[in-house]
Amino acid sequence: MSSAKRFQRATVPVAAAAVVLAGLLSACGDEKAAQAVAQTSTVAAAVPVAGQAPVVAKTQGWLKIYDGTTPAGTANAVQLRVTSNPAVGQYVSDGTGRSLYRFDKDTANPSVSNCAGQCAVTWPPLTVTRDQVLYAAGVDPQLVGFIERADGTCQITIGGWPVYYFSKDTKPGDLLGQGVGGTWFAVAPNGAKALSK
């Protein structure tokens, strides 16, 4: 047996063990371990196999992130998609068309949410649980991830920015949170503020 084949056989169990270990470290997974696993998993997932769909574009800890739209019949998936509005241009919404926002008092590097308590009631975070997967249509999956909030829930990030809903948005396409307090803005596909040009 060639040394290359032995290396391939040894690499698969090591990578699988790294994924399990990263997921067990905390409710959302250890950030540094998850980043290392994400780098490993991204390379492996970049080569699609004929007849196999969908292909994982990125893995962060236990969360599998796919490029594209959630296939019909898929249960427990979080969907991100790009929506356009004449007032703000392109911004990200969830699978039902609800607008997503970013908060200027948060940070992207490192990703930190500074919205808790009553703030999180008005601006509920977009969260993901261990039994879910995430699909990103029009959003680069490499820019999507999650952080562990102080309450132990896992909040989706885009470009490092934690993302939220606005409680006063009642229907798909509502953007009532745009510009609130001069600190809340619809999130662009790269994590920036979605602003009119």
C-alpha positions in Angstrom: 0.0 0.0 0.0 1.4 3.4 -0.9 2.1 6.0 1.8 -0.4 8.3 0.1 -3.3 5.8 0.5 -2.3 5.2 4.2 -2.3 9.0 4.8 -5.8 9.3 3.2 -7.1 6.5 5.4 -5.6 8.0 8.5 -6.8 11.5 7.7 -10.5 10.7 7.6 -10.8 9.3 11.2 -8.7 12.2 12.5 -10.9 14.8 10.8 -14.0 13.0 12.1 -12.7 13.0 15.6 -11.8 16.7 15.4 -15.4 17.5 14.4 -16.8 15.5 17.3 -14.4 17.0 19.8 -15.1 20.6 18.6 -18.9 20.0 19.0 -18.6 18.6 22.5 -16.6 21.5 24.0 -19.6 23.7 24.7 -23.2 24.3 23.7 -22.1 25.9 20.5 -18.5 24.5 20.3 -15.2 26.0 21.0 -14.6 28.8 18.5 -10.9 28.2 17.9 -11.4 24.4 17.5 -14.4 25.1 15.3 -12.4 27.4 13.1 -9.7 24.8 12.6 -12.3 22.2 11.8 -14.0 24.6 9.4 -10.8 25.1 7.5 -10.4 21.3 7.2 -14.0 20.7 6.2 -14.1 23.5 3.7 -11.3 21.9 1.6 -12.9 18.5 1.7 -16.4 19.7 0.8 -15.2 21.8 -2.2 -15.0 18.7 -4.4 -18.6 17.6 -5.2 -19.4 14.0 -6.0 -21.6 13.3 -9.0 -25.2 12.6 -8.1 -24.7 13.7 -4.5 -26.6 16.7 -3.3 -26.3 19.0 -1.4 -22.6 19.5 -0.7 -21.4 21.1 2.6 -19.7 24.4 1.8 -18.4 25.0 5.4 -18.6 23.3 8.8 -18.2 25.3 12.1 -18.2 22.9 15.0 -21.4 20.8 14.6 -23.1 23.2 12.2 -23.1 22.3 8.5 -23.5 25.2 6.2 -24.6 24.6 2.6 -24.5 26.9 -0.4 -27.9 27.4 -2.0 -31.6 26.9 -1.2 -33.0 24.3 1.3 -34.1 21.3 -0.7 -37.8 20.5 -0.6 -38.7 18.2 2.3 -35.7 19.2 4.4 -36.7 19.6 8.1 -34.9 21.7 10.7 -33.0 24.0 8.3 -32.3 27.7 8.7 -32.3 29.5 5.3 -30.6 32.7 4.5 -31.3 34.5 1.2 -30.7 37.8 -0.4 -33.6 40.1 -0.9 -33.7 43.5 -2.7 -35.4 46.7 -1.7 -35.2 50.0 -3.5 -34.5 51.9 -0.2 -31.6 49.8 1.0 -30.5 47.6 -2.0 -29.6 44.0 -1.3 -30.0 42.6 2.3 -30.4 39.3 3.9 -33.6 37.7 5.0 -34.6 34.3 6.4 -36.4 31.6 4.4 -39.8 33.2 5.0 -38.6 36.6 3.9 -38.2 38.2 7.3 -35.6 40.9 7.3 -32.3 40.4 9.3 -30.4 43.2 11.0 -27.0 43.9 12.5 -26.3 46.1 15.6 -23.5 48.7 15.5 -22.8 48.1 19.2 -21.9 44.5 18.5 -18.4 43.6 17.1 -17.5 41.4 14.1 -13.9 40.6 15.1 -14.2 39.0 17.5 -17.9 38.3 16.9 -19.7 39.5 20.0 -23.4 40.2 20.7 -24.1 43.2 23.0 -27.9 42.8 22.8 -29.4 40.9 25.7 -32.3 41.2 28.1 -35.0 43.6 26.8 -32.8 44.4 23.8 -33.1 40.7 22.7 -36.9 40.8 23.2 -37.1 43.7 20.8 -34.4 42.4 18.5 -34.6 38.5 18.8 -31.4 36.9 17.6 -31.5 34.4 14.7 -30.4 31.2 16.4 -29.6 27.7 15.3 -29.7 24.5 17.3 -27.6 21.3 17.1 -30.4 19.5 15.2 -30.4 22.1 12.4 -28.4 22.8 9.3 -28.0 26.1 7.5 -28.5 27.0 3.8 -27.1 30.3 2.4 -28.5 31.4 -1.0 -26.7 34.5 -2.4 -24.6 34.8 0.8 -21.1 33.4 0.7 -21.2 30.4 3.1 -17.6 31.2 4.1 -19.0 34.4 5.7 -21.7 32.6 7.7 -21.1 31.2 11.2 -22.3 31.4 14.7 -21.4 32.5 18.2 -22.4 31.3 21.6 -24.5 33.9 23.4 -24.3 34.5 27.2 -27.6 32.5 27.6 -26.0 29.5 25.8 -28.0 29.8 22.5 -26.1 29.9 19.2 -26.6 33.0 17.1 -26.0 33.2 13.4 -23.3 35.6 12.1 -22.7 37.1 8.7 -19.3 38.6 8.1 -18.7 38.1 11.8 -21.8 40.3 12.7 -24.5 38.7 14.9 -27.9 38.9 13.1 -31.3 39.7 14.5 -35.0 40.0 13.7 -37.0 43.2 14.6 -40.1 42.4 16.7 -42.1 45.2 14.9 -41.6 43.6 11.5 -44.8 41.7 11.1 -44.6 40.4 7.5 -42.0 39.4 4.9 -40.2 42.3 3.4 -40.9 44.7 6.4 -37.8 46.8 7.1 -39.2 48.8 10.1 -35.9 48.3 12.0 -33.8 50.0 9.4 -31.9 52.9 11.1 -33.5 52.5 14.5 -31.5 54.5 17.1 -28.9 55.1 14.4 -27.4 51.7 15.3 -29.6 49.0 13.7 -29.4 48.3 10.0 -30.5 45.5 7.6 -27.5 43.3 7.1 -25.9 43.1 3.6 -24.8 39.8 2.2 -21.2 40.5 3.3 -22.2 41.5 6.8 -22.0 45.2 6.1 -24.9 47.7 6.7 -27.4 47.6 3.8 -27.7 51.3 3.0 -29.2 53.1 0.0 -26.6 54.0 -2.6 
